[in-house]
Amino acid sequence: MQKRYLEIGKIVTVHGLNGTVKVQPWCDDADFLCEFEVLYRGKQSVPMEIEQARVQKNMALIKFKGVDTVEQAQALRNTILYMDREDVALEEGTFFIQDLLGLQVLDVDSGTDYGKIADVLQTGANDVYLLRDDTGKERLVPVIPDVVIAIEPEQGFVKIRPLKGLFDDAD
């Protein structure tokens, strides 16, 4: 089952005197973070309405409704912010990283189990899945069409066809 609220960033400091906070994005970029009208505070998912948001360098500067002083903003430092997945329409074939973590990775041809996705590394050219099997052995898999054949989060797996030599040193 997919989580409704997904971590999207962390309030790291106060910016200015009017209650604005600086948020470190845990998503693709700070621009994405600034597109929301409401974010949610903590695991209790307390809604926080956004009055104003803009990007400064690689951070988001956000002014939340009802947070009007430095002291109120300071009290929010180190708060994890969440988004409601229903506020975002993903393009077909794209997934939230949090939905990929823990998926079983299987060979599409042989059924070999390579482990579970432990992390998704964003390299710029393409993402890379970090797989970890039950023994703790790690493997890297490039997320490219020649390798990743099917991604089925609802069924709990990803099917791959490793390029020749990709796992030669892993066995």
Contact map, one row per residue, 1 for C-alpha under 8 A:
111000000000000000000000000000000000000000000000000000000000000000000000000000000000000000000000000000000000000000000000000000000000000000000000000000000100000000000000000
111100000000000000000000000000000000000000000000000000000000000000000000000000000000000000000000001000000000000000000000000000000000000000000000000000000000000000000000000
111111000000000000000000000000000000000000000000000000000000000000000000000000000000000000000000000000000000000000000000000000000000000000000000000000000000000000000000000
011111000000000000000000000000000000000000000000000000000000000000000000000000000001110000000000000000000000000000000000000000000000000000000000000000000000000000000000000
001111100000000000000000000000000000000000001000000000000000000000000000000000000111100000000000000000000000000000000000000000000000000000000000000000000000000000000000000
001111110000000000000000000000000000000000000000000000000000000000000000000000000111100000000000010000000000000000000000000000000000000000000000000000000000000000000000000
000011111000000000000000010000000000000000000000000000000000000000000000000000011110000000000000000000000000000000000000000000000000000000000000000000000000000000000000000
000001111100000000000000111000001000000000000000000000000000000000000000000000011110000000000000000000000000000000000000000000000000000000000000000000000000000000000000000
000000111110000000000011111000000000000000000000000000000000000000000000000000011100000000000000000000000000000000000000000000000000000000000000000000000000000000000000000
000000011111000000000011110000000000000000000000000000000000000000000000000001111000000000000000000000000000000000000000000000000000000000000000000000000000000000000000000
000000001111100000001111000000000000000000000000000000000000000000000000000111111000000000000000000000000000000000000000000000000000000000000000000000000000000000000000000
000000000111110000001111000000000000000000000000000000000000000000000000000011100000000000000000000000000000000000000000000000000000000000000000000000000000000000000000000
000000000011111000001110000000000000000000000000000000000000000000000000010011000000000000000000000000000000000000000000000000000000000000000000000000000000000000000000000
000000000001111100111100000000000000000000000000000000000000000000000100110010000000000000000000000000000000000000000000000000000000000000000000000000000000000000000000000
000000000000111110111100000000000000000000000000000000000000100000000000000000000000000000000000000000000000000000000000000000000000000000000000000000000000000000000000000
000000000000011111110000000000000000000000000000000000000000000000000100000000000000000000000000000000000000000000000000000000000000000000000000000000000000000000000000000
000000000000001111110000000000000000000000000000000000000000000000001100000000000000000000000000000000000000000000000000000000000000000000000000000000000000000000000000000
000000000000000111110000000000000000000000000000000000000000000000111100000000000000000000000000000000000000000000000000000000000000000000000000000000000000000000000000000
000000000000011111111000000000000000000000000000000000000000001100111111100000000000000000000000000000000000000000000000000000000000000000000000000000000000000000000000000
000000000000011111111100000000000000000000000000000000000000111100110100100000000000000000000000000000000000000000000000000000000000000000000000000000000000000000000000000
000000000011111000111110000000000000000000000000000000000000111000000000100000000000000000000000000000000000000000000000000000000000000000000000000000000000000000000000000
000000000011111000011111000000000000000000000000000000000011110000000000000000000000000000000000000000000000000000000000000000000000000000000000000000000000000000000000000
000000001111100000001111100000000000000000000000000000000011110000000000000000000000000000000000000000000000000000000000000000000000000000000000000000000000000000000000000
000000001111000000000111110001000000000000000000000000000111000000000000000000000000000000000000000000000000000000000000000000000000000000000000000000000000000000000000000
000000011100000000000011111111001000000000000000000000000111000000000000000000000000000000000000000000000000000000000000000000000000000000000000000000000000000000000000000
000000111100000000000001111110000000000000000000000000000000000000000000000000000000000000000000000000000000000000000000000000000000000000000000000000000000000000000000000
000000011000000000000000111111011000000000000000000000000000000000000000000000000000000000000000000000000000000000000000000000000000000000000000000000000000000000000000000
000000000000000000000000111111010000000000000000000000000000000000000000000000000000000000000000000000000000000000000000000000000000000000000000000000000000000000000000000
000000000000000000000000111111111000000000000000000000000100000000000000000000000000000000000000000000000000000000000000000000000000000000000000000000000000000000000000000
000000000000000000000001101111111100000000000000000000100111000000000000000000000000000000000000000000000000000000000000000000000000000000000000000000000000000000000000000
000000000000000000000000000011111110000000000000000001100001000000000000000000000000000000000000000000000000000000000000000000000000000000000000000000000000000000000000000
000000000000000000000000001111111111000000000000000000000000000000000000000000000000000000000000000000000000000000000000000000000000000000000000000000000000000000000000000
000000010000000000000000101011111111000000000000000000000001000000000000000000000000000000000000000000000000000000000000000000000000000000000000000000000000000000000000000
000000000000000000000000000001111111000000000000000011100001010000000000000000000000000000000000000000000000000000000000000000000000000000000000000000000000000000000000000
000000000000000000000000000000111111100000000000000000000000000000000000000000000000000000000000000000000000000000000000000000000000000000000000000000000000000000000000000
000000000000000000000000000000011111111000000000010000000000000000000000000000000000001000000000000000000000000000000000000000000000000000000000000000000000000000000000000
000000000000000000000000000000000011111000000000111000000000000000000000000000000000000000000000000000000000000000000000000000000000000000000000000000000000000000000000000
000000000000000000000000000000000001111100000011110000000000000000000000000000000010000000000000000000000000000000000000000000000000000000000000000000000000000000000000000
000000000000000000000000000000000001111110000011110000000000000000000000000000001111000000000000000000000000000000000000000000000000000000000000000000000000000000000000000
000000000000000000000000000000000000011111001111000000000000000000000000000000001111000000000000000000000000000000000000000000000000000000000000000000000000000000000000000
000000000000000000000000000000000000001111111111000000000000000000000000000000111100000000000000000000000000000000000000000000000000000000000000000000000000000000000000000
000000000000000000000000000000000000000111111100000000000000000000000000000000111100000000000000000000000000000000000000000000000000000000000000000000000000000000000000000
000000000000000000000000000000000000000011111000000000000000000000000000000000000000000000000000000000000000000000000000000000000000000000000000000000000000000000000000000
000000000000000000000000000000000000000011111100000000000000000000000000000000000000000000000000000000000000000000000000000000000000000000000000000000000000000000000000000
000010000000000000000000000000000000000111111110000000000000000000000000000000000100000000000000000000000000000000000000000000000000000000000000000000000000000000000000000
000000000000000000000000000000000000000111011111000000000000000000000000000000000000000000000000000000000000000000000000000000000000000000000000000000000000000000000000000
000000000000000000000000000000000000011110001111100000000000000000000000000000000000000000000000000000000000000000000000000000000000000000000000000000000000000000000000000
000000000000000000000000000000000000011110000111110000000000000110000000000000000000000000000000000000000000000000000000000000000000000000000000000000000000000000000000000
000000000000000000000000000000000000111000000011111000000000000110000000000000000000000000000000000000000000000000000000000000000000000000000000000000000000000000000000000
000000000000000000000000000000000001111000000001111110000000011110000000000000000000000000000000000000000000000000000000000000000000000000000000000000000000000000000000000
000000000000000000000000000000000000100000000000111110000000011110000000000000000000000000000000000000000000000000000000000000000000000000000000000000000000000000000000000
000000000000000000000000000000000000000000000000011111000000011100000000000000000000000000000000000000000000000000000000000000000000000000000000000000000000000000000000000
000000000000000000000000000000000100000000000000011111100001111000000000000000000000000000000000000000000000000000000000000000000000000000000000000000000000000000000000000
000000000000000000000000000000100100000000000000000111110001110000000000000000000000000000000000000000000000000000000000000000000000000000000000000000000000000000000000000
000000000000000000000000000001100100000000000000000011111111100000000000000000000000000000000000000000000000000000000000000000000000000000000000000000000000000000000000000
000000000000000000000000000000000000000000000000000001111111100000000000000000000000000000000000000000000000000000000000000000000000000000000000000000000000000000000000000
000000000000000000000000000000000000000000000000000000111110000000000000000000000000000000000000000000000000000000000000000000000000000000000000000000000000000000000000000
000000000000000000000001100011000000000000000000000000111111000000000000000000000000000000000000000000000000000000000000000000000000000000000000000000000000000000000000000
000000000000000000000111100001000000000000000000000000111111100000000000000000000000000000000000000000000000000000000000000000000000000000000000000000000000000000000000000
000000000000000000000111100001101100000000000000000011110111110000000000000000000000000000000000000000000000000000000000000000000000000000000000000000000000000000000000000
000000000000001000011110000000000000000000000000000011110011111000000000000000000000000000000000000000000000000000000000000000000000000000000000000000000000000000000000000
000000000000000000011110000000000100000000000000011111000001111100000000000000000000000000000000000000000000000000000000000000000000000000000000000000000000000000000000000
000000000000000000111000000000000000000000000000011110000000111110100000000000000000000000000000000000000000000000000000000000000000000000000000000000000000000000000000000
000000000000000000110000000000000000000000000001111100000000011111100000000000000000000000000000000000000000000000000000000000000000000000000000000000000000000000000000000
000000000000000000000000000000000000000000000001111000000000001111110000000000000000000000000000000000000000000000000000000000000000000000000000000000000000000000000000000
000000000000000000000000000000000000000000000000000000000000000111110000000000000000000000000000000000000000000000000000000000000000000000000000000000000000000000000000000
000000000000000001110000000000000000000000000000000000000000001111111001100000000000000000000000000000000000000000000000000000000000000000000000000000000000000000000000000
000000000000000001110000000000000000000000000000000000000000000011111101100000000000000000000000000000000000000000000000000000000000000000000000000000000000000000000000000
000000000000000011100000000000000000000000000000000000000000000000111111100000000000000000000000000000000000000000000000000000000000000000000000000000000000000000000000000
000000000000010111110000000000000000000000000000000000000000000000011111110000000000000000000000000000000000000000000000000000000000000000000000000000000000000000000000000
000000000000000000100000000000000000000000000000000000000000000000001111111000000000000000000000000000000000000000000000000000000000000000000000000000000000000000000000000
000000000000000000100000000000000000000000000000000000000000000000111111111100000000000000000000000000000000000000000000000000000000000000000000000000000000000000000000000
000000000000010000111000000000000000000000000000000000000000000000111111111110000000000000000000000000000000000000000000000000000000000000000000000000000000000000000000000
000000000000110000000000000000000000000000000000000000000000000000000111111110000000000000000000000000000000000000000000000000000000000000000000000000000000000000000000000
000000000000000000000000000000000000000000000000000000000000000000000011111110000000000000000000000000000000000000000000000000000000000000000000000000000000000000000000000
000000000010000000000000000000000000000000000000000000000000000000000001111111100000000000000000000000000000000000000000000000000000000000000000000000000000000000000000000
000000000011110000000000000000000000000000000000000000000000000000000000111111100000000000000000000000000000000000000000000000000000000000000000000000000000000000000000000
000000000111100000000000000000000000000000000000000000000000000000000000000111110000000000000000000000000000000000000000000000000000000000000000000000000000000000000000000
000000000111000000000000000000000000000011000000000000000000000000000000000111111000000000000000000000000000000000000000000000000000000000000000000000000000000000000000000
000000111110000000000000000000000000000011000000000000000000000000000000000001111100000000000000000000000000000000000000000000000000000000000000000000000000000000000000000
000000111110000000000000000000000000001111000000000000000000000000000000000000111110000000000000000000000000000000000000000000000000000000000000000000000000000000000000000
000011111000000000000000000000000000001111001000000000000000000000000000000000011111000000000000000000000000000000000000000000000000000000000000000000000000000000000000000
000011110000000000000000000000000000011100000000000000000000000000000000000000001111101000000000000000000000000000000000000000000000000000000000000000000000000000000000000
000111000000000000000000000000000000001100000000000000000000000000000000000000000111111100000000000000000000000000000000000000000000000000000000000000000000000000000000000
000111000000000000000000000000000000000000000000000000000000000000000000000000000011111100000000000000000000000000000000000000000000000000000000000000000000000000000000000
000100000000000000000000000000000000000000000000000000000000000000000000000000000001111110000000000000000000000000000000000000000000000000000000000000000000000000000000000
000000000000000000000000000000000001000000000000000000000000000000000000000000000011111110000000000000000000000000000000000000000000000000000000000000000000000000000000000
000000000000000000000000000000000000000000000000000000000000000000000000000000000001111111000000000000000000000000000000000000000000000000000000000000000000000000000000000
000000000000000000000000000000000000000000000000000000000000000000000000000000000000011111100000000000000000000000000000000000000000000000000000000000000000000000000000000
000000000000000000000000000000000000000000000000000000000000000000000000000000000000000111110110000000000000000000000000000000000000000000000000000000000000000000000000000
000000000000000000000000000000000000000000000000000000000000000000000000000000000000000011111100000000000000000000000000000000000000000000000000000000000000000000000000000
000000000000000000000000000000000000000000000000000000000000000000000000000000000000000001111100000000000000000000000000000000000000000000000000000000000000000000000000000
000000000000000000000000000000000000000000000000000000000000000000000000000000000000000000111110000000000000000000000000000000000000000000000000000000000000000000000000000
000000000000000000000000000000000000000000000000000000000000000000000000000000000000000001111111000000000000000000000000000000000000000000000000000000000000000000000000000
000000000000000000000000000000000000000000000000000000000000000000000000000000000000000001001111101100000000000000000000000000000000000000000000000000000000000000000000000
000000000000000000000000000000000000000000000000000000000000000000000000000000000000000000000111111100000000000000000000000000000000000000000000000000000000000000000000000
000000000000000000000000000000000000000000000000000000000000000000000000000000000000000000000011111110000000000000000001000000000000000000000000000000000000000000000000000
000001000000000000000000000000000000000000000000000000000000000000000000000000000000000000000001111110000000000000000000000000000000000000000000000000000000000000000000000
010000000000000000000000000000000000000000000000000000000000000000000000000000000000000000000011111110000000000000000000000000000000000000000000000000001000000000000000000
000000000000000000000000000000000000000000000000000000000000000000000000000000000000000000000011111111100000000000001000000000000000000000000000000000001000000000000000000
000000000000000000000000000000000000000000000000000000000000000000000000000000000000000000000000111111100000000000011111000000000000000000000000000000000000000000000000000
000000000000000000000000000000000000000000000000000000000000000000000000000000000000000000000000000111110000000000011100000000000000000000000000000000000000000000000000000
000000000000000000000000000000000000000000000000000000000000000000000000000000000000000000000000000111111000000000011000000000000000000000000000000000001001110000000000000
000000000000000000000000000000000000000000000000000000000000000000000000000000000000000000000000000001111100000011111000000000000000000000000000000000000001110000000000000
000000000000000000000000000000000000000000000000000000000000000000000000000000000000000000000000000000111110000011111000000000000010000000000000000000000000111100000000000
000000000000000000000000000000000000000000000000000000000000000000000000000000000000000000000000000000011111001111100000000000000000000000000000000000000000111100000000000
000000000000000000000000000000000000000000000000000000000000000000000000000000000000000000000000000000001111111111000000000000000000000000000000000000000000001111000000000
000000000000000000000000000000000000000000000000000000000000000000000000000000000000000000000000000000000111111000000000000000000000000000000000000010000000001110000000000
000000000000000000000000000000000000000000000000000000000000000000000000000000000000000000000000000000000011111000000000000000000000000000000000000000000000000010000000000
000000000000000000000000000000000000000000000000000000000000000000000000000000000000000000000000000000000011111100000000000000000000000000000000000000000000000000000000000
000000000000000000000000000000000000000000000000000000000000000000000000000000000000000000000000000000000111111110000000000000000000000000000000000000000000000000000000000
000000000000000000000000000000000000000000000000000000000000000000000000000000000000000000000000000000000110011111000000000000000000000000000000000000000000000000000000000
000000000000000000000000000000000000000000000000000000000000000000000000000000000000000000000000000000011110001111100000000000000000000000000000000000000000000000000000000
000000000000000000000000000000000000000000000000000000000000000000000000000000000000000000000000000000011110000111110000000000000011100000000000000000000000000000000000000
000000000000000000000000000000000000000000000000000000000000000000000000000000000000000000000000000000011100000011111000000000000011110000000000000000000000000000000000000
000000000000000000000000000000000000000000000000000000000000000000000000000000000000000000000000000011111000000001111100000000000011100000000000000000000000000000000000000
000000000000000000000000000000000000000000000000000000000000000000000000000000000000000000000000000111111000000000111111000000001111000000000000000000000000000000000000000
000000000000000000000000000000000000000000000000000000000000000000000000000000000000000000000000000011000000000000011111000000001111000000000000000000000000000000000000000
000000000000000000000000000000000000000000000000000000000000000000000000000000000000000000000000000010000000000000001111100000001110000000000000000000000000000000000000000
000000000000000000000000000000000000000000000000000000000000000000000000000000000000000000000000100010000000000000001111110000111100000000000000000000000000000000000000000
000000000000000000000000000000000000000000000000000000000000000000000000000000000000000000000000000000000000000000000011111000111100000000000000000000000000000000000000000
000000000000000000000000000000000000000000000000000000000000000000000000000000000000000000000000000000000000000000000001111101110000000000000000000000000000000000000000000
000000000000000000000000000000000000000000000000000000000000000000000000000000000000000000000000000000000000000000000000111111110000000000000000000000000000000000000000000
000000000000000000000000000000000000000000000000000000000000000000000000000000000000000000000000000000000000000000000000011111100000000000000000000000000000000000000000000
000000000000000000000000000000000000000000000000000000000000000000000000000000000000000000000000000000000000000000000000001111100000000000000000000000000000000000000000000
000000000000000000000000000000000000000000000000000000000000000000000000000000000000000000000000000000000000000000000000011111110000000000000111000000000000000000000000000
000000000000000000000000000000000000000000000000000000000000000000000000000000000000000000000000000000000000000000000001111111111000000000000111000000000000000000000000000
000000000000000000000000000000000000000000000000000000000000000000000000000000000000000000000000000000000000000000000001111001111100000000011110000000000000000000000000000
000000000000000000000000000000000000000000000000000000000000000000000000000000000000000000000000000000000000000000001111100000111110000000011110000000000000000000000000000
000000000000000000000000000000000000000000000000000000000000000000000000000000000000000000000000000000000000000000001111100000011111000001111000000000000000000000000000000
000000000000000000000000000000000000000000000000000000000000000000000000000000000000000000000000000000001000000001111110000000001111100001111000000000000000000000000000000
000000000000000000000000000000000000000000000000000000000000000000000000000000000000000000000000000000000000000001111100000000000111111111100000000000000000000000000000000
000000000000000000000000000000000000000000000000000000000000000000000000000000000000000000000000000000000000000001110000000000000011111111000000000000000000000000000000000
000000000000000000000000000000000000000000000000000000000000000000000000000000000000000000000000000000000000000000100000000000000001111110000000000000000000000000000000000
000000000000000000000000000000000000000000000000000000000000000000000000000000000000000000000000000000000000000000000000000000000001111110000000000000000000000000000000000
000000000000000000000000000000000000000000000000000000000000000000000000000000000000000000000000000000000000000000000000000000000001111111000000000000000000000000000000000
000000000000000000000000000000000000000000000000000000000000000000000000000000000000000000000000000000000000000000000000000000000001111111100000000000000000000000000000000
000000000000000000000000000000000000000000000000000000000000000000000000000000000000000000000000000000000000000000000000000000000111100111110000000000000000000000000000000
000000000000000000000000000000000000000000000000000000000000000000000000000000000000000000000000000000000000000000000000000000000111000011111000000000000000000000000010010
000000000000000000000000000000000000000000000000000000000000000000000000000000000000000000000000000000000000000000000000000000011110000001111100000000000000000000000000000
000000000000000000000000000000000000000000000000000000000000000000000000000000000000000000000000000000000000000000000000000000011110000000111110001000000000000001000100000
000000000000000000000000000000000000000000000000000000000000000000000000000000000000000000000000000000000000000000000000000001111000000000011111001100000000000000000000000
000000000000000000000000000000000000000000000000000000000000000000000000000000000000000000000000000000000000000000000000000001111000000000001111101100000000000000000000000
000000000000000000000000000000000000000000000000000000000000000000000000000000000000000000000000000000000000000000000000000001100000000000000111111100000000000000000000000
000000000000000000000000000000000000000000000000000000000000000000000000000000000000000000000000000000000000000000000000000000000000000000000011111110000000000000000000000
000000000000000000000000000000000000000000000000000000000000000000000000000000000000000000000000000000000000000000000000000000000000000000000001111110000000000010100000000
000000000000000000000000000000000000000000000000000000000000000000000000000000000000000000000000000000000000000000000000000000000000000000001111111110000000000111100000000
000000000000000000000000000000000000000000000000000000000000000000000000000000000000000000000000000000000000000000000000000000000000000000000111111111100000011110000000000
000000000000000000000000000000000000000000000000000000000000000000000000000000000000000000000000000000000001000000000000000000000000000000000000111111100000011110000000000
000000000000000000000000000000000000000000000000000000000000000000000000000000000000000000000000000000000000000000000000000000000000000000000000000111110000011100000000000
000000000000000000000000000000000000000000000000000000000000000000000000000000000000000000000000000000000000000000000000000000000000000000000000000111111000111000000000000
000000000000000000000000000000000000000000000000000000000000000000000000000000000000000000000000000000000000000000000000000000000000000000000000000001111111110000000000000
000000000000000000000000000000000000000000000000000000000000000000000000000000000000000000000000001100100000000000000000000000000000000000000000000000111111110000000000000
100000000000000000000000000000000000000000000000000000000000000000000000000000000000000000000000000000000000000000000000000000000000000000000000000000011111100000000000000
000000000000000000000000000000000000000000000000000000000000000000000000000000000000000000000000000000000000000000000000000000000000000000000000000000011111100000000000000
000000000000000000000000000000000000000000000000000000000000000000000000000000000000000000000000000000110000000000000000000000000000000000000000000000011111110000000000000
000000000000000000000000000000000000000000000000000000000000000000000000000000000000000000000000000000111100000000000000000000000000000000000000000000111111111000000000000
000000000000000000000000000000000000000000000000000000000000000000000000000000000000000000000000000000111100000000000000000000000000000000000000000111111001111100000000000
000000000000000000000000000000000000000000000000000000000000000000000000000000000000000000000000000000001111000000000000000000000000000000000000000111100000111110000000000
000000000000000000000000000000000000000000000000000000000000000000000000000000000000000000000000000000001111000000000000000000000000000000000000001111000000011111000000000
000000000000000000000000000000000000000000000000000000000000000000000000000000000000000000000000000000000011100000000000000000000000000000000000011110000000001111100000000
000000000000000000000000000000000000000000000000000000000000000000000000000000000000000000000000000000000010000000000000000000000000000000001000001000000000000111111110000
000000000000000000000000000000000000000000000000000000000000000000000000000000000000000000000000000000000000000000000000000000000000000000000000011000000000000011111100000
000000000000000000000000000000000000000000000000000000000000000000000000000000000000000000000000000000000000000000000000000000000000000000000000000000000000000001111110000
000000000000000000000000000000000000000000000000000000000000000000000000000000000000000000000000000000000000000000000000000000000000000000000000000000000000000001111111100
000000000000000000000000000000000000000000000000000000000000000000000000000000000000000000000000000000000000000000000000000000000000000000001000000000000000000001111111100
000000000000000000000000000000000000000000000000000000000000000000000000000000000000000000000000000000000000000000000000000000000000000000100000000000000000000001011111111
000000000000000000000000000000000000000000000000000000000000000000000000000000000000000000000000000000000000000000000000000000000000000000000000000000000000000000001111111
000000000000000000000000000000000000000000000000000000000000000000000000000000000000000000000000000000000000000000000000000000000000000000000000000000000000000000001111111
000000000000000000000000000000000000000000000000000000000000000000000000000000000000000000000000000000000000000000000000000000000000000000100000000000000000000000000011111
000000000000000000000000000000000000000000000000000000000000000000000000000000000000000000000000000000000000000000000000000000000000000000000000000000000000000000000011111
